[in-house]
Amino acid sequence: KKQISMEKVTIKRKEYNVVSEINEHTFKVEKDGVFYFAKQFAIRSQEFYDFQYNYKKIKNAGVMIPKLIRVDKSSGFFLLEWIEGKTIFDELLEHDLDDQILEKIFEFNYKCRVNKIAINFNPQNYVISNNVLYLLNYETIPYARKDDFSECGIRLWTYTREFRELLQSKGLKVDLKRVRPEYEENKALVLTVIKFYR
């Protein structure tokens, strides 16, 4: 997270202090001691309406996401509840994920499949807060089998070769004590899918 020069933003005629920039469109902001996510897009742009549309689709599917507090069409801002916690990526850096978390992501996958949408399963887009799993990315595409969690996401939610490659791409060290032969990794993944897939 990098600091930005912008000090305040106005959303629905209320000023918020900018704490940091999270990514290109997302800021951590604060007002009266309360933190929020603020997402900004070009005014009346397709991105603005896509975000609104995708947010509703994900919410209606029953996936846990931060509450949308304000929408300001005049500035292109969305104000959302701030979720404090570690990302799945950070959790997996330290230890294997609990069954409770894996069960929840398979539940998200099931709800999205039923609603014919696919979501982004990058572990950096999920936060655990008070034992609740939240999705922080609001992109969706029409569901296809190849986009199912069991096909494209699960290998980044365990300490597999793919996750280790992600670590290395970020200049992070691999914990060699956690590395298993690939056949063991694959067997464990199959057993996880059998246990939790809906």
N, C-alpha and C positions, 0 to 999 in steps of 0.2 A: 504494500500500500504506500502510495507516495503522497506527500503533502502538495496542496495546490495553492495558487495565489488567490483564488476566489475566497472571500471571507464570509459572505452571506448570500443566501438565495431567498427569493420571495415566492411563496406558494400560497395561492388563494389569499393574498393580501397579508400574510403572516411571514415574518422574517425568521429564518433558521440559520444558525451558525454552521459553517462547513468545517467538519473535523478533518476529513481526509477524502481522497479520491480512491475508490475501490477498483473501478475499471472505467472504460471510456464513457459509459452512460450513468454510472452509479456512484453516489457519494454517501458518506456517513455524515449525517447532520444532527444538530442538537437544538432543542428549545426547552427552556425551563428545566434543565437537568435530565431531559428525556431524549434518548437517541432514536433516530429513524434512518431507514434507507430512503434516499431520494434518487429517482431515476429520471433523466431528462432526455428528450428527443426533440428534433426540429419541430417547430409548431405546425400542427395539422399535417405532419408527414405520414407516409405509409407506415414507417416504423412505430410512430405513436399509436396508430390505430391497430397495428399488428400486436403490439404489447397488450393493449386493452383486450383484444379479442382472445389472445392466447391465455392471458391471466384468467379470464372467465372460463375458458375450456378446462384448464387445469383445476381450478377451484370446483367447478361443477362435477369433475371426475372424482372428487373426494381426496385429492392429494393435499397434504399439509403444506401450505405456503404462508408467508407473512400476510397479515391483514392489510388490505388497501385502505388507507385512511383518507387521502385526498387526491383528486384528479384536477389539474389546472390546465385547461386547454390553451389558455392565453400565454402560458410560459412553457408548455410542453412537459411539465413536471408531474410525476406520480410520487406520492409520499406513502411509504409503507412502514409497517411495524419493524423495529430493529430486533433481530434474533441474535442473542449473545450465546456463543458456544464454539466448539471446535468443528472444523469441517471433517467429513469422513476421510479425506486425504490425510489430515493431521492425526486423526485417530489411528489410521492404519500405519502411519509412520512408527507409532509407539507399540501397537499390539494388534493382534487379529480382532476382527469385529465380533461382537456378541451375537448370538443367535437372534436376539430380540431385534437388532438392527437389520439383519439379513431378512428376517421375516417381514419387517415393515417395508423394505424396498421391493420385495416380491409382491406385497400387497399393493403398493403404488403401481407396479407394473401391471398387475391384474386389473386395477381400476381403469388405467389408461387403455388397456387392450379392449375392455368392455365398451369404452367410450370412443374407440377407434382412433386414438391419438398415440403418438410416441413422444417421449420426453428425453432430455439429455441426461445420461447416467454418469457423467464425469464426476468423480468423488469430490472434486473441489467445489461442486455446485450444491452440496448438501451439508447441513449443519445439524448437530445434535444439541438440543437445549432442554434441560430437565427431562432427559430420557425420551424426548420427542424428536422425530426426524422431520426436518423441513427441507423442501426444495427451494433454491434461491435463483434458479434459472427458469425463464418463462417461454422458452422456445418450444414449439410443437410442430410435428409433421404428421401426416396421415399414417396410421399404424400399418406396419408391414412386419412379417415374421423376422426379417433380418435386423429389425430395430428393437426386438424384444430384449429385455434385460438378460435373459438366459443366453442370448446370442452375441450381444455386443457390449454389455455393461459389466457382467459379473467378474470378468478377468481383471478389472481395475478396482474391485472391491475385496480382493484377497491379495496376498503377497506373492503374486505370480510374476512370470518373466515380463509381462506387459506392464505391470505396476512398477517393477524395478527399472524398466526402461524409461518410464515416466519420471522416476526419481532422478535417474542419471541425466535426463534432458534438462532438469532443473539444477544440476550441479550438486545433488544431494547424495549422500553415501548410502550404499546398500548394506543392510545388516546380514552378513553372511551366515550368521547362526540361524536365520529364519528361512534360508533358501533350501528348498527341497527338490529332489529329482522331478523332472517335468511330468513323468507318469504318475507320481504321487499327487502333484498339483491337480492334474486332470481328473484323477479319481475323486479327489476331495470336492472338486467343482461339480462333478456328476452327482455325488451324494447330496450336496447342498441343494441342487436343483430338484432332485427327487423329494427331498424333505420339505421344501418350501414352495415349490411352483404351484400356482393355482390357475 
